[in-house]
Amino acid sequence: MARRTKEHGTDNVLADSGFPDAEELTAKVILPKKINDIVEKRGLTQIEAAELLGMPQPKISAIRNYRLRGFSMERLMQALTSLGQHVEIVVIPAKSRTGARIDVAA
């Protein structure tokens, strides 16, 4: 019986798992993580965060629990700016070795 050779993974578990939209999914987790970190650091209740972000409290609960269906990247970025964060999008040509990709850093 032939053994399968283990392929080297990337630093993105979603891409390694075969998700075709792994880069977007990764970004959609990083942005709410940053939102949650700021809300927690400021000691805001969900109601206070909802008022500050201009969304209903159940939406804050969804972000807090990473239930992100129905949240666009744009809405998450707007939430970060409402929390006083500078969100920057930079587009540069891809290097031929690494290929085109989406990176998010927070």
N, C-alpha and C positions, 0 to 999 in steps of 0.2 A: 504494500500500500504506500503510495507516494505521499510525502508530507507537503503541505502547502507552506511555502516560504512566507514568513511574516513581512509584510510591507512596512516600510518606515512611515510613521504617521506624521501629521503636521501638528501644529500647536492648536488646531481647531478640531475639537472632538466631533462637532456637527458635520464638518467636511469629511472627516475620517469615517463617519457613519453613513456617508452617501447622500446626505441631504443636498438636493440641487441648489437650494437657496440658503446654504449654510452661512455665507457672509452676511446676508441681510438678517438672518436669525440671530447671529452673534451680535450684530449691532443693536438689534432689538432687545437684547438682554443687557448689554453694557449701559445703554442710556437709562433704562429704569433703575439699574443698580446705582448709578450716580444720583438719580433723583431720590431714591430711597436713602442713600447715605446722607444727603443734604438734609432731608426731612428729619431723619433720626438725629443728626448732629445738632440741628436747631431745636430739637425737642418738640416739634410740631405735632399736634393731634391730626388725625385724618380730616377732621372738619376744618381746622386752620389751614392745612395744606390745600384742601379743596377750594377755599376762599382765595388763597394766594394764587393758585394755578388756574382759577376760573373754570373748574369742572366739578361735577357732583361728587360727593363723598364716595359712592360706590366705585367710581372710576379710580379714585385714590387707592381704595382697597384692592382693586384689580392690579394696579401697578405694584403695590406693596407685596402682593402674592404672585407676581410675575404671570398673571393671566392677561396676556397681551393681545389677544385676538381683538381686532377692532381698533387698535392703536396704530396710527401711521408713524413713520419715522419723523415726519414733520411735526406731528402733535407732541411727540416726546421731546423733540428739540425745542419747541415753543415752551414746554413745561420747564425745561432747564433755563431758558432765558428769563422766565418768570421768577426763577429762583436766583437770579443775578449771575448766571453763568454765561460766558462767551462761548458760543458754538461756532466752530469754523469748519468749513468744507473746502478741501483743497483737491483740485483735479490736476494730475500730472501724467505725462506719458508713461506707459508701462515699460519696464525693462524687459527685454525679450526673454531673459532666463526665467524670470518669476511670473510673467504673464500679468494680465489685468486682474485686479482684485479690489475689494473694499476693505479698508482698515478703519477701525474706530478705536480711539484712545480716550480715556477719561481719567 
